[in-house]
Amino acid sequence: MVEEEQFKNYCVIKTFGLKRADVAPYLKTGSVSVDYSEDCLDGTILVLNKDADEVEFHNTLDAITRAFGDKIYADCDCSLARRFVDVCREKGIKAVVAESLTGGMICSSIVDIPGASEVLSEGLITYTNAAKVRRLHVKLSTLETYGAVSKETAGEMTHGLLANRDVDLGIATTGCAGPESDEKGTPVGLAFVGVATRKGGKIYRLNLAGERNYIRRCVANAAMFYALKCAENGDKEN
């Protein structure tokens, strides 16, 4: 473990969706050292200044920021959930979550953070098709035509969440975590994340590989990252 205190300067840059190969051109040792670690798509770039001057250190930081700006969610050592709660509190955003394959992971990570009660309104685990229809008003015809793991279902899940007029931001997940495919033959690792406000929303498609709980954690992190970006953009109805 690196003892960061022995260096004059250091910076932690938190990222989402990067692999070590993406960061490889910037990894180095020397007067400025750069290292990278990643856990279920949640990444940490550690930049250490051993004995370089300030110019070299900040040039390194600037290069990394320019390269990965859209993938960076914090310039300090914090979690996705911590950043999400902080941004939503600052902007007065109330969130509601519907989880299928993630089974409560998103809500649990939010509730881990002090102040979560100001942000999270409620969470639903709509694991079966029947629950999606009953609790979120997903159309049965959508499930029959496209399947539970589809952009269409994810979109209707988020739309159903926003039927609650007391909330501003809806987050939904659906996917196939394996180890076997579903009755529709959905590929293991295929997942969709829906994030929406009353101004509109987006559906994100993920194609993941790995064991069941790795896939689930990746999807939960993805949902948190995309919801954070939505919150940062101020996509709240006035």
C-alpha positions in Angstrom: 0.0 0.0 0.0 1.3 3.4 -0.9 1.9 5.8 2.0 0.5 8.9 0.3 1.6 11.2 3.1 5.3 10.8 2.0 4.6 12.7 -1.2 4.4 16.4 -1.6 1.2 16.2 -3.6 -1.3 13.6 -4.7 -4.6 13.5 -6.3 -7.4 10.8 -6.5 -9.5 10.9 -9.6 -12.6 8.7 -9.6 -13.8 7.3 -12.9 -16.5 5.1 -14.4 -16.3 2.6 -17.3 -12.5 2.7 -17.9 -10.4 -0.4 -18.2 -6.7 -0.5 -17.4 -5.9 -0.6 -21.1 -7.6 2.8 -21.5 -5.5 4.4 -18.9 -2.3 2.5 -19.8 -0.8 5.4 -21.9 -0.9 7.6 -18.8 0.5 5.1 -16.3 4.0 5.7 -15.2 6.6 5.8 -12.4 9.1 8.5 -11.7 8.9 12.0 -10.3 5.1 11.8 -11.1 3.6 8.4 -10.6 0.2 7.4 -12.0 -1.6 4.1 -11.1 -5.0 2.8 -11.7 -7.4 0.3 -10.1 -10.9 -0.7 -11.0 -13.7 -2.6 -9.3 -16.9 -3.4 -11.3 -16.4 -0.4 -13.6 -15.7 2.0 -10.7 -12.1 3.2 -11.2 -9.5 5.1 -9.3 -6.6 7.0 -10.8 -4.0 7.9 -8.3 -1.5 10.6 -9.2 1.5 11.0 -6.9 4.1 13.7 -6.9 7.3 12.4 -5.5 9.8 15.1 -6.4 8.5 16.8 -9.5 7.8 20.5 -9.7 4.3 21.8 -9.6 4.2 22.3 -13.4 4.9 18.7 -14.2 2.4 17.4 -11.6 -0.4 19.6 -12.9 0.4 18.9 -16.5 -0.1 15.3 -15.7 -3.4 16.0 -14.1 -4.6 18.1 -17.0 -3.7 15.4 -19.5 -5.7 12.8 -17.6 -8.6 15.2 -17.2 -8.7 16.0 -20.9 -8.5 12.4 -21.9 -11.2 11.1 -19.6 -13.3 14.1 -18.7 -16.6 12.5 -19.5 -15.7 9.4 -17.4 -14.6 11.4 -14.3 -17.2 11.8 -11.5 -15.0 13.1 -8.7 -11.6 14.6 -8.0 -11.4 13.1 -4.5 -11.6 9.7 -2.9 -15.4 9.2 -2.7 -17.9 6.6 -3.9 -20.5 7.0 -6.6 -23.2 6.9 -4.0 -21.6 9.6 -1.9 -21.3 11.9 -4.9 -24.8 11.1 -6.0 -26.3 11.9 -2.6 -24.3 15.1 -2.4 -25.4 16.4 -5.8 -29.0 15.5 -5.2 -29.0 17.2 -1.9 -27.4 20.4 -3.4 -30.0 20.5 -6.1 -33.0 19.4 -4.1 -33.6 16.2 -6.2 -35.7 13.4 -4.9 -35.0 10.0 -6.5 -37.0 6.8 -6.8 -35.5 3.4 -7.9 -36.9 0.2 -9.4 -34.5 -2.7 -9.5 -34.8 -6.1 -11.2 -31.4 -7.9 -11.5 -29.7 -5.5 -9.1 -32.2 -6.5 -6.4 -31.7 -3.6 -4.0 -28.0 -2.9 -4.5 -28.6 0.7 -5.7 -30.9 1.6 -2.8 -28.6 -0.1 -0.3 -25.6 1.9 -1.5 -27.6 5.2 -1.3 -28.9 4.4 2.2 -25.3 3.7 3.3 -24.6 7.5 2.9 -25.7 9.9 5.7 -28.3 12.3 4.4 -29.8 9.7 2.1 -33.3 10.4 3.5 -33.2 13.8 1.8 -32.6 12.1 -1.6 -34.2 8.7 -1.7 -38.0 8.6 -1.7 -38.5 4.8 -2.2 -37.1 1.7 -3.8 -38.9 -1.1 -5.5 -37.5 -4.6 -6.3 -39.7 -5.5 -9.3 -38.0 -8.8 -10.0 -40.8 -10.7 -11.8 -42.7 -9.7 -14.9 -45.9 -9.6 -12.8 -44.3 -7.1 -10.4 -43.2 -4.9 -13.3 -46.8 -4.8 -14.5 -48.5 -4.4 -11.1 -46.1 -1.9 -9.5 -44.7 0.0 -12.5 -47.5 -0.4 -15.1 -45.2 -1.9 -17.6 -47.4 -3.1 -20.5 -47.9 -6.9 -20.7 -47.6 -6.5 -24.5 -44.2 -4.9 -24.1 -43.0 -7.8 -22.0 -44.4 -10.4 -24.4 -43.0 -8.6 -27.5 -39.6 -7.4 -26.3 -39.0 -9.3 -23.1 -38.2 -8.1 -19.6 -34.6 -7.4 -20.6 -35.1 -4.7 -23.2 -34.8 -1.0 -23.7 -38.6 -0.8 -24.1 -39.2 -2.4 -20.7 -36.5 -0.2 -19.0 -38.2 2.8 -20.5 -41.6 1.9 -19.2 -40.2 1.1 -15.8 -38.7 4.6 -15.4 -42.0 6.1 -16.8 -43.9 4.2 -14.1 -41.7 5.5 -11.4 -42.4 9.1 -12.3 -46.1 8.6 -11.9 -45.2 9.6 -8.3 -45.3 13.4 -8.6 -43.3 13.9 -5.4 -40.1 12.6 -7.1 -37.8 14.2 -9.7 -35.5 11.4 -10.9 -36.3 7.7 -11.7 -33.7 5.0 -12.0 -34.5 1.5 -13.3 -32.5 -1.6 -14.0 -33.3 -4.8 -15.9 -31.0 -7.5 -17.2 -29.8 -11.1 -17.3 -27.1 -11.8 -14.8 -27.0 -15.5 -15.4 -25.6 -18.1 -15.0 -28.3 -19.1 -17.5 -30.3 -17.2 -20.1 -34.0 -16.5 -19.6 -37.0 -17.8 -21.5 -36.4 -15.3 -24.3 -32.8 -16.5 -24.8 -31.4 -13.2 -23.6 -27.5 -13.3 -23.6 -26.1 -13.4 -20.1 -24.6 -10.0 -19.3 -27.1 -8.0 -21.3 -28.7 -5.2 -19.2 -30.5 -1.9 -19.5 -30.4 1.1 -17.2 -33.1 3.7 -17.5 -32.7 7.2 -16.0 -35.4 9.7 -16.5 -36.9 13.0 -15.3 -40.0 14.7 -16.5 -37.9 16.5 -19.0 -37.0 13.2 -20.7 -34.8 10.2 -20.2 -32.2 7.9 -21.6 -31.8 4.1 -21.8 -28.3 2.7 -21.5 -27.4 -0.7 -22.9 -24.7 -2.8 -21.2 -23.0 -5.9 -22.5 -21.0 -7.4 -19.6 -19.0 -10.6 -19.1 -18.3 -12.3 -15.8 -20.0 -14.2 -12.9 -23.5 -13.3 -11.8 -22.8 -11.0 -8.9 -20.0 -9.2 -10.8 -22.5 -8.4 -13.5 -25.1 -7.2 -10.9 -22.5 -4.9 -9.2 -21.5 -3.4 -12.6 -25.1 -2.6 -13.5 -25.7 -1.0 -10.1 -22.6 1.1 -10.5 -23.6 2.1 -14.0 -27.1 3.1 -12.8 -25.5 5.3 -10.1 -23.1 6.9 -12.6 -25.8 7.7 -15.2 -28.2 9.0 -12.5 -25.4 11.2 -11.1 -24.7 12.7 -14.6 -28.4 13.4 -14.9 -28.5 15.1 -11.5 -25.4 17.1 -12.3 -27.0 18.4 -15.5 -29.9 19.8 -13.4 -32.5 17.8 -15.2 -35.2 18.7 -12.7 -38.6 20.0 -13.6 -39.1 23.6 -12.4 
